[in-house]
């Protein structure tokens, strides 16, 4: 048997990190077993599905280094790979179910269904279809159709017993049939619901393992019932734990950003997000060992995928729910950035869309990159860190106040710094000479550099911390650095 897995996102919004998480597990499982990974677009929601969302999903997964053997963009022998293009197949299978008596037409109006739900809520019953149209005779169905009354097609569900099935991750699961709703299979507009399309497509595309989120456990009986009605062997099922917030609540955009696009726009390296998602699958991996040295970005991504594929064991995934730990993701992002060569980091900034200020010349950029990349975790940290190189800060008297020094002492420290820096000529204007001059100036007034350096940072960068001060002053040059010290001095008068 050739292992075939799939991911089937709905193009109804921004691509979700949960989609990437499920896609990665399906991809790695297929690769480990020498199988195929399929991407299918489940766009049966005609009101919410968009081509823009579909494009964003495919682009995001590619950005993370994932590829698929069959899909809507590359085709394949089991296409088409959009459910909106497979309508004829669904109609045929619904007709089969109706002919077999395994499904029935329901003519209930929206008003009647709402009245039914209100009554069920009042009786503290779970919402479910009450079977009102289940006993319609063939003649009654025909009469309603001739009258033009809209209908849907619903699944017939046993009233007694239980659906028992084995889950790769969770073992034996038993769900009583009386808790399973008579699901709509075909909507009044002729489009299938997820439940019908999912089963038909998985069978027609020869999917052997359905690896999906645990929110679909309650739907498994409906799907397995359809496999039985059609006389098909069902795939193996594996229901993955949902991504969680640190408080163990379900990951949602109300508490944390969930869009892959957000992390790309913030400047997280793709390898960092891929690495993080892989660590949720198997926490045994060595984070440091997986951050490769001396490889290109594409090569590092390939090596990551190879590692996660080799170690992908569904049975080892914890059902407790992996935590989407943003501090760890930021840490990993910083680690990946620091493994880049300065030239590669510059290329990452360019590809991300960073616009260099004119004040930073092309010749200075590698120097700036070398010292900045050690101090950021995502690319969006870079701009605020180096903005002082492009424009002098607007400092106030209040900004220059230090906790341990009086205003007069700060004034003396700035004045002494200016006097110590003036003698340095252009050839000796480098971070080592600047640092030595400022240390000697502070010592001559009875200070340590640590006592006054915060004032120097404020004067030069406008912030108490930034790029290393001496490196920043070297890049700014002598004239601009002295001008900023003098402006700060004036603010103290």
ChimeraX attribute file (.defattr): number of C-alpha atoms within 10 A of each C-alpha:
attribute: neighborCount
match mode: 1-to-1
recipient: residues
	/A:1	5
	/A:2	12
	/A:3	17
	/A:4	25
	/A:5	27
	/A:6	28
	/A:7	24
	/A:8	19
	/A:9	20
	/A:10	24
	/A:11	23
	/A:12	19
	/A:13	15
	/A:14	19
	/A:15	25
	/A:16	19
	/A:17	23
	/A:18	20
	/A:19	20
	/A:20	23
	/A:21	23
	/A:22	23
	/A:23	26
	/A:24	27
	/A:25	25
	/A:26	25
	/A:27	28
	/A:28	26
	/A:29	26
	/A:30	22
	/A:31	21
	/A:32	18
	/A:33	14
	/A:34	12
	/A:35	17
	/A:36	21
	/A:37	25
	/A:38	24
	/A:39	24
	/A:40	25
	/A:41	21
	/A:42	23
	/A:43	23
	/A:44	20
	/A:45	17
	/A:46	11
	/A:47	8
	/A:48	12
	/A:49	18
	/A:50	15
	/A:51	11
	/A:52	12
	/A:53	17
	/A:54	22
	/A:55	14
	/A:56	17
	/A:57	26
	/A:58	20
	/A:59	15
	/A:60	22
	/A:61	21
	/A:62	13
	/A:63	17
	/A:64	22
	/A:65	20
	/A:66	19
	/A:67	17
	/A:68	18
	/A:69	15
	/A:70	21
	/A:71	23
	/A:72	16
	/A:73	12
	/A:74	11
	/A:75	13
	/A:76	14
	/A:77	9
	/A:78	13
	/A:79	18
	/A:80	18
	/A:81	24
	/A:82	19
	/A:83	24
	/A:84	18
	/A:85	12
	/A:86	17
	/A:87	15
	/A:88	11
	/A:89	14
	/A:90	21
	/A:91	14
	/A:92	10
	/A:93	15
	/A:94	21
	/A:95	13
	/A:96	15
	/A:97	19
	/A:98	16
	/A:99	11
	/A:100	12
	/A:101	12
	/A:102	17
	/A:103	24
	/A:104	26
	/A:105	20
	/A:106	19
	/A:107	19
	/A:108	14
	/A:109	11
	/A:110	9
	/A:111	9
	/A:112	11
	/A:113	15
	/A:114	11
	/A:115	11
	/A:116	16
	/A:117	18
	/A:118	14
	/A:119	13
	/A:120	16
	/A:121	12
	/A:122	9
	/A:123	9
	/A:124	9
	/A:125	11
	/A:126	11
	/A:127	14
	/A:128	16
	/A:129	18
	/A:130	13
	/A:131	14
	/A:132	11
	/A:133	16
	/A:134	16
	/A:135	10
	/A:136	15
	/A:137	10
	/A:138	8
	/A:139	9
	/A:140	12
	/A:141	19
	/A:142	12
	/A:143	12
	/A:144	13
	/A:145	14
	/A:146	9
	/A:147	9
	/A:148	9
	/A:149	13
	/A:150	15
	/A:151	20
	/A:152	18
	/A:153	23
	/A:154	25
	/A:155	24
	/A:156	22
	/A:157	19
	/A:158	14
	/A:159	11
	/A:160	10
	/A:161	11
	/A:162	16
	/A:163	17
	/A:164	15
	/A:165	16
	/A:166	13
	/A:167	17
	/A:168	16
	/A:169	19
	/A:170	15
	/A:171	10
	/A:172	10
	/A:173	13
	/A:174	12
	/A:175	17
	/A:176	14
	/A:177	17
	/A:178	14
	/A:179	16
	/A:180	20
	/A:181	20
	/A:182	21
	/A:183	19
	/A:184	22
	/A:185	23
	/A:186	23
	/A:187	14
	/A:188	15
	/A:189	10
	/A:190	15
	/A:191	22
	/A:192	25
	/A:193	18
	/A:194	18
	/A:195	17
	/A:196	21
	/A:197	23
	/A:198	16
	/A:199	21
	/A:200	21
	/A:201	22
	/A:202	19
	/A:203	16
	/A:204	11
	/A:205	21
	/A:206	16
	/A:207	21
	/A:208	20
	/A:209	20
	/A:210	18
	/A:211	24
	/A:212	23
	/A:213	17
	/A:214	15
	/A:215	12
	/A:216	13
	/A:217	16
	/A:218	12
	/A:219	15
	/A:220	20
	/A:221	23
	/A:222	22
	/A:223	18
	/A:224	19
	/A:225	19
	/A:226	23
	/A:227	17
	/A:228	12
	/A:229	16
	/A:230	16
	/A:231	9
	/A:232	12
	/A:233	11
	/A:234	20
	/A:235	19
	/A:236	14
	/A:237	19
	/A:238	22
	/A:239	20
	/A:240	28
	/A:241	18
	/A:242	23
	/A:243	24
	/A:244	18
	/A:245	18
	/A:246	14
	/A:247	8
	/A:248	14
	/A:249	13
	/A:250	15
	/A:251	21
	/A:252	15
	/A:253	10
	/A:254	7
	/A:255	11
	/A:256	12
	/A:257	15
	/A:258	19
	/A:259	20
	/A:260	24
	/A:261	19
	/A:262	15
	/A:263	16
	/A:264	18
	/A:265	13
	/A:266	13
	/A:267	22
	/A:268	24
	/A:269	25
	/A:270	23
	/A:271	24
	/A:272	23
	/A:273	22
	/A:274	23
	/A:275	24
	/A:276	23
	/A:277	23
	/A:278	23
	/A:279	16
	/A:280	19
	/A:281	23
	/A:282	17
	/A:283	14
	/A:284	9
	/A:285	16
	/A:286	9
	/A:287	13
	/A:288	10
	/A:289	8
	/A:290	14
	/A:291	21
	/A:292	17
	/A:293	12
	/A:294	10
	/A:295	14
	/A:296	13
	/A:297	18
	/A:298	13
	/A:299	13
	/A:300	19
	/A:301	22
	/A:302	14
	/A:303	16
	/A:304	20
	/A:305	23
	/A:306	15
	/A:307	16
	/A:308	25
	/A:309	21
	/A:310	14
	/A:311	18
	/A:312	24
	/A:313	16
	/A:314	18
	/A:315	13
	/A:316	12
	/A:317	18
	/A:318	16
	/A:319	14
	/A:320	12
	/A:321	18
	/A:322	23
	/A:323	17
	/A:324	23
	/A:325	15
	/A:326	14
	/A:327	9
	/A:328	11
	/A:329	20
	/A:330	18
	/A:331	16
	/A:332	24
	/A:333	24
	/A:334	21
	/A:335	21
	/A:336	25
	/A:337	26
	/A:338	19
	/A:339	17
	/A:340	20
	/A:341	18
	/A:342	20
	/A:343	13
	/A:344	16
	/A:345	19
	/A:346	19
	/A:347	13
	/A:348	18
	/A:349	18
	/A:350	12
	/A:351	10
	/A:352	17
	/A:353	12
	/A:354	16
	/A:355	9
	/A:356	16
	/A:357	13
	/A:358	9
	/A:359	12
	/A:360	16
	/A:361	11
	/A:362	10
	/A:363	8
	/A:364	12
	/A:365	15
	/A:366	17
	/A:367	14
	/A:368	20
	/A:369	19
	/A:370	17
	/A:371	15
	/A:372	20
	/A:373	24
	/A:374	14
	/A:375	17
	/A:376	19
	/A:377	22
	/A:378	25
	/A:379	23
	/A:380	16
	/A:381	15
	/A:382	19
	/A:383	14
	/A:384	9
	/A:385	17
	/A:386	20
	/A:387	18
	/A:388	18
	/A:389	21
	/A:390	13
	/A:391	11
	/A:392	17
	/A:393	18
	/A:394	15
	/A:395	18
	/A:396	16
	/A:397	13
	/A:398	10
	/A:399	17
	/A:400	23
	/A:401	16
	/A:402	15
	/A:403	8
	/A:404	10
	/A:405	14
	/A:406	11
	/A:407	17
	/A:408	11
	/A:409	15
	/A:410	23
	/A:411	20
	/A:412	16
	/A:413	28
	/A:414	24
	/A:415	16
	/A:416	18
	/A:417	23
	/A:418	21
	/A:419	15
	/A:420	18
	/A:421	20
	/A:422	12
	/A:423	11
	/A:424	15
	/A:425	10
	/A:426	11
	/A:427	6
	/A:428	12
	/A:429	18
	/A:430	19
	/A:431	17
	/A:432	12
	/A:433	15
	/A:434	21
	/A:435	17
	/A:436	14
	/A:437	20
	/A:438	25
	/A:439	19
	/A:440	17
	/A:441	23
	/A:442	22
	/A:443	12
	/A:444	12
	/A:445	12
	/A:446	11
	/A:447	16
	/A:448	15
	/A:449	18
	/A:450	10
	/A:451	16
	/A:452	22
	/A:453	20
	/A:454	20
	/A:455	24
	/A:456	23
	/A:457	22
	/A:458	23
	/A:459	28
	/A:460	29
	/A:461	27
	/A:462	23
	/A:463	18
	/A:464	15
	/A:465	13
	/A:466	19
	/A:467	21
	/A:468	13
	/A:469	19
	/A:470	19
	/A:471	18
	/A:472	23
	/A:473	24
	/A:474	19
	/A:475	21
	/A:476	19
	/A:477	14
	/A:478	18
	/A:479	11
	/A:480	16
	/A:481	20
	/A:482	20
	/A:483	15
	/A:484	22
	/A:485	20
	/A:486	16
	/A:487	17
	/A:488	27
	/A:489	20
	/A:490	12
	/A:491	15
	/A:492	16
	/A:493	9
